Structure formats: structure tokens, C-alpha cells
Amino acid sequence: MRLVNKCGIITAAASGIGRAGAIRFAHEGAKVLVVDRDQRAAEETVAAIRATGGAAVAAIGDLTQEDFARQIVRTCQEEFGGVDFLWPNAGHPGAAAVEGLDLADFDLAINLNLRAALASVVEAVPLMRQRGGGSVLFTASTSGLVGSPVSPVYSAAKFGIVGLMKSLSKRFGRDGIRFNAVCPTATDTPMLRVFVKQPDDEAAQNEDVEELVKKRATGNAFGRTAKPEEIASAALFLISDEASFITGVALPIDAGATA
């Protein structure tokens, strides 16, 4: 097992990529703080982990609130005795349109995709330094590597995540803290259904949501969406000590979409 005696945090872990990661990490020996705003779904993730002998605790709250984004790090320290990894996975699709954009929608996307992630990192870095190192993994996107015509605000936030990750990797490398990012293409999650059916995307309103999901899969070499477990597998590698000489990497998990 690759994460024995490791403890850490995954946000947006009640469903999708975060839930797949929490279950996989726990199976590999980690103690996981399952963070989400959906209490019922978060507790289901915890129950699934405990049912197979793993260790997990739920933390419920709104990551756009700075106090909560910081508190989850302290909660992990209190519950498990340390913080070895942090995966700020929570995100928001942002507005589809630019014309008539309500900047409150922009603020929400930036707050959840970027600001909340940074708030958790600010709290985690001193604790990781005390333990002699750690691993931080951000969830970016292929839209953080190449521009997105369907969601420019989301793309801007994810470009910000990639830039932040690269800068932090250089700043804290001598402290033994690694920073990387996974950059998935369209992945078969509840979030994808929200993403393709944004209320301000007039063209999407007349189409079936599952048909829209299928269309998002046509731009890669496999012609399908990714599975959450496939993203979790890549995340496990980057978080684990097997990636001990890897930092500053934005890894596309995209079936060649950015090739």
C-alpha cells in the first residue's frame, strides 16, 4: 500500500473525482478528511471507506468561506495527528457567457477554484514543513493548459491554479513539499452535467444533458469521457512517495486531447 501512515485532506470528496480519490487513497492506507458541503453524500463516502476497514472523517462546510478553508487543515491535524497531503479538488464551472457577465459569478468561480485552494495551502504549509515535507495536489483542467471557448472564466481560474502550483513548487521545494496538478478532460461526474448545462448557455438549453456530455468526449483520442477512478489513479501516484522527484507538473489526463 502506497499511503500507509499518511493522513490528509480531499475537498469536494462527496462525489465524482474527489470521492473516487478518497476511497482509493484510504484503500492504500491513508487516513482521509472528506470535505464537502453536502453532508449526506460526504458521510456516504466516509461510510464506504470505513466499510472496507479504512479511516475517514467528514468535514462539512462552505469552502468559499476563508475560515472554513483554513479550518479543514487544523481539523485534519486534530483528527489524525498531522497533514501529509492536501488535495484541493473543489471547483465551480463558472459562467459560460462573457456577454452580459455578472461579475458575482466570476467572483464565485475564482473564489472556489483558486482562492479557497490557496487558503488551505497557506494553513497546510507550516504543518507540512514541521513534518519534513508533504504533497499538495491541485485539480486544474485541460482548460488550465489551453483556452476554453465554452467557459472562459473557468479557464482563467484553472490557468491561475497551474501558475500558482508551479510557483509554489519552486518556493517550497527545499522544505520537501511537492506541488503538482492533475488536468483532466471531461470526466463522467455530476459536475460535468452542471458544466454542460449552464443556465446562461442558451444553445445548451434545447439539448439533452447526456447528449451534451457525449459531445464533450469527441475531442480526445478515445472518444469517451474519463472515469473518476482514472483521475484518482493519477492523483495517487503524484501524492505518493513514488513521485518523490516530481514537482511543478501539470499532468494532462485527457486521452490526447491536448496532444
Secondary structure, 3 states (H helix, E strand, C coil): CCCCCCEEEEECCCCHHHHHHHHHHHHCCCEEEEEECCHHHHHHHHHHHHHCCCEEEEEECCCCCHHHHHHHHHHHHHHHCCCCEEECCCCCCCCCCCCCCCHHHHHHHHHHHHHHHHHHHHHHHHHHHHCCCEEEEEECCHHHCCCCCCCHHHHHHHHHHHHHHHHHHHHCHHHCEEEEEEEECCECCHHHHHHHCCCCCHHHHHCCHHHHHHHHHHHCCCCCCECHHHHHHHHHHHHCHHHCCCCCCEEEECCCCCC
